[in-house]
Amino acid sequence: MCGDSFSELLVRFAPDRQMEVCKDLDSVFVGSYPSLSEINMTYGDNSAAEWLIYQLTFLGLFAGVKEKFTEDNILQLALIIQHEYYYLNIAEIMLFFIRFMAGYYEAFYGVVDPLKITVSLRAFCQDRFSEISRIESEQEKKRRDEAWLKRSKECVTYQEYLALRGKQKGEASQIPNPLEPLEPNNRETQDIK
């Protein structure tokens, strides 16, 4: 994703493409999207903040409040998010904005409040942790199930084992099956006195 030019990144991850980018929730959290710090390393300092300004402007317009962001507010908020949440990838940020607009977090009342966005972003990070834990648990279960299936295909049944052992020793019929109860006359008894 970071191989594109910065202008291509702005188009590919434009605010009006949030739903498209975030349609696969697992991919959002464990996919190969660049983090905010990777965007800055690839395209220069504060490139992530510049991208965030577009997202924040979109949010401000969506909110439909009387008082919008000032240029200073939006720039400072973008720089704070870039600094504090540098580890979030670009799709996670977009998902945050979708969820914010869907009412998952804080709400604006008459004015776009940068503090409500940062408080909501902290709550989103808790949700993110839960989602990543869920995904990792599912992936681990899938790995265990696949390993068990592979091992079970390589295993032999007890009867196959007896047949193989009988061919080696010629006495498979003399070995009792541990899963079947012993006949009373085959049991060893001890006299207890």
C-alpha positions as CSV (number, residue, x, y, z in Angstrom):
1,M,0.0,0.0,0.0
2,C,2.9,2.4,0.7
3,G,4.3,1.9,-2.8
4,D,1.8,4.4,-4.2
5,S,2.5,8.1,-4.4
6,F,1.0,10.2,-1.6
7,S,-1.7,11.6,-3.9
8,E,-2.6,8.0,-4.9
9,L,-2.8,7.1,-1.2
10,L,-5.1,10.1,-0.6
11,V,-7.4,8.9,-3.4
12,R,-7.3,5.2,-2.4
13,F,-8.1,6.1,1.3
14,A,-10.4,9.1,0.7
15,P,-13.1,9.6,3.3
16,D,-15.9,8.6,0.8
17,R,-14.2,5.2,0.5
18,Q,-14.3,4.4,4.2
19,M,-17.1,1.7,3.9
20,E,-15.3,0.1,0.9
21,V,-11.9,-0.1,2.8
22,C,-13.5,-1.4,6.0
23,K,-15.8,-4.0,4.5
24,D,-13.7,-6.9,5.8
25,L,-13.3,-6.3,9.5
26,D,-10.6,-8.9,10.1
27,S,-8.5,-7.4,7.3
28,V,-8.8,-4.0,8.9
29,F,-7.1,-5.2,12.1
30,V,-4.6,-7.7,10.8
31,G,-4.3,-6.8,7.1
32,S,-1.3,-5.1,5.5
33,Y,-2.4,-1.5,5.7
34,P,0.3,1.1,6.6
35,S,0.3,2.6,10.0
36,L,0.3,6.3,10.6
37,S,4.0,6.2,11.4
38,E,4.7,4.2,8.2
39,I,2.9,6.8,6.2
40,N,5.1,9.5,7.7
41,M,8.3,7.5,7.1
42,T,7.3,6.8,3.5
43,Y,5.9,10.2,2.4
44,G,7.5,12.6,4.9
45,D,6.8,14.1,8.3
46,N,3.2,15.0,9.0
47,S,1.9,13.2,5.9
48,A,-0.4,11.2,8.1
49,A,-1.6,14.4,9.7
50,E,-2.4,15.8,6.2
51,W,-4.4,12.6,5.4
52,L,-6.2,12.9,8.8
53,I,-7.3,16.4,8.0
54,Y,-9.3,15.1,5.1
55,Q,-10.9,12.5,7.4
56,L,-11.6,15.0,10.2
57,T,-13.1,17.5,7.7
58,F,-15.4,14.8,6.4
59,L,-16.5,14.0,10.0
60,G,-17.2,17.7,10.7
61,L,-19.4,18.0,7.6
62,F,-21.2,14.8,8.5
63,A,-21.9,16.0,12.0
64,G,-24.0,18.8,10.7
65,V,-23.3,21.1,13.7
66,K,-23.4,24.9,13.6
67,E,-19.8,25.4,14.6
68,K,-17.3,23.5,12.5
69,F,-13.6,22.9,13.1
70,T,-11.3,25.9,12.9
71,E,-8.2,25.4,10.8
72,D,-6.1,25.5,13.9
73,N,-8.4,23.0,15.7
74,I,-8.3,20.5,12.9
75,L,-4.5,20.8,12.4
76,Q,-3.8,20.4,16.1
77,L,-6.2,17.4,16.4
78,A,-4.6,15.7,13.3
79,L,-1.1,16.2,14.8
80,I,-2.2,14.8,18.2
81,I,-3.8,11.7,16.6
82,Q,-0.7,11.2,14.4
83,H,1.5,11.4,17.5
84,E,-0.6,9.4,20.0
85,Y,-2.0,6.8,17.7
86,Y,1.0,6.3,15.4
87,Y,0.6,2.5,15.6
88,L,-3.0,2.5,14.1
89,N,-3.2,1.6,10.5
90,I,-5.0,3.6,7.9
91,A,-7.9,1.2,7.7
92,E,-8.4,1.2,11.5
93,I,-8.6,5.0,11.5
94,M,-11.2,4.9,8.8
95,L,-13.2,2.3,10.8
96,F,-13.0,4.6,13.8
97,F,-14.6,7.4,11.8
98,I,-17.3,5.0,10.5
99,R,-18.1,3.9,14.0
100,F,-17.9,7.5,15.4
101,M,-20.4,8.6,12.7
102,A,-22.6,5.5,13.5
103,G,-22.9,6.6,17.1
104,Y,-20.7,4.0,18.8
105,Y,-18.8,6.7,20.8
106,E,-19.2,10.3,21.9
107,A,-21.5,12.7,20.2
108,F,-21.3,16.4,19.2
109,Y,-23.8,18.9,20.5
110,G,-23.8,22.1,18.4
111,V,-20.0,22.2,18.0
112,V,-17.4,19.8,16.7
113,D,-15.4,19.0,19.9
114,P,-11.8,17.7,19.4
115,L,-11.8,16.3,22.9
116,K,-14.8,14.1,22.1
117,I,-12.9,12.6,19.2
118,T,-9.8,11.8,21.3
119,V,-11.8,10.3,24.1
120,S,-13.7,8.2,21.5
121,L,-10.4,7.2,19.9
122,R,-9.3,5.8,23.3
123,A,-12.5,3.8,23.5
124,F,-11.9,2.5,19.9
125,C,-8.5,1.3,20.9
126,Q,-10.0,-0.9,23.6
127,D,-12.4,-2.3,21.0
128,R,-9.5,-2.8,18.7
129,F,-7.7,-4.8,21.4
130,S,-10.7,-7.1,21.8
131,E,-11.1,-7.5,18.0
132,I,-7.4,-8.4,17.6
133,S,-7.6,-10.9,20.5
134,R,-10.7,-12.5,18.9
135,I,-9.0,-12.8,15.5
136,E,-5.8,-14.3,17.0
137,S,-7.9,-16.8,19.0
138,E,-9.7,-17.9,15.9
139,Q,-6.5,-18.2,13.9
140,E,-4.9,-20.3,16.7
141,K,-8.0,-22.5,16.9
142,K,-7.8,-23.0,13.1
143,R,-4.1,-23.8,13.3
144,R,-4.7,-26.4,16.0
145,D,-7.6,-27.9,14.1
146,E,-5.5,-28.2,10.9
147,A,-2.6,-29.7,12.9
148,W,-5.0,-32.3,14.5
149,L,-6.5,-33.1,11.1
150,K,-3.0,-33.6,9.6
151,R,-2.0,-35.8,12.5
152,S,-5.2,-37.8,12.4
153,K,-4.6,-38.6,8.7
154,E,-1.1,-39.9,9.6
155,C,-2.3,-42.1,12.5
156,V,-3.3,-45.7,12.4
157,T,-6.2,-47.3,14.2
158,Y,-5.6,-49.7,17.0
159,Q,-6.6,-52.6,14.7
160,E,-4.2,-51.4,12.0
161,Y,-1.5,-51.2,14.6
162,L,-2.2,-54.8,15.8
163,A,-2.1,-56.0,12.2
164,L,1.2,-54.2,11.6
165,R,2.7,-55.5,14.8
166,G,1.3,-59.0,14.1
167,K,3.1,-59.0,10.8
168,Q,6.3,-58.1,12.6
169,K,6.0,-60.6,15.5
170,G,3.4,-63.0,14.2
171,E,1.3,-62.7,17.3
172,A,-1.3,-60.0,16.9
173,S,-4.1,-62.2,18.1
174,Q,-2.5,-62.5,21.5
175,I,-2.5,-58.8,22.3
176,P,-5.6,-57.7,24.1
177,N,-7.4,-54.5,23.0
178,P,-7.2,-52.0,25.8
179,L,-10.6,-50.5,24.8
180,E,-12.5,-53.8,25.3
181,P,-13.1,-55.3,28.7
182,L,-11.3,-58.5,29.6
183,E,-13.1,-61.8,29.8
184,P,-13.4,-63.0,33.4
185,N,-11.3,-66.1,32.7
186,N,-8.5,-63.9,31.3
187,R,-8.2,-61.7,34.3
188,E,-5.4,-62.2,36.7
189,T,-6.6,-62.5,40.2
190,Q,-4.7,-62.3,43.4
191,D,-5.7,-64.0,46.6
192,I,-6.1,-61.5,49.3
193,K,-5.6,-63.1,52.7
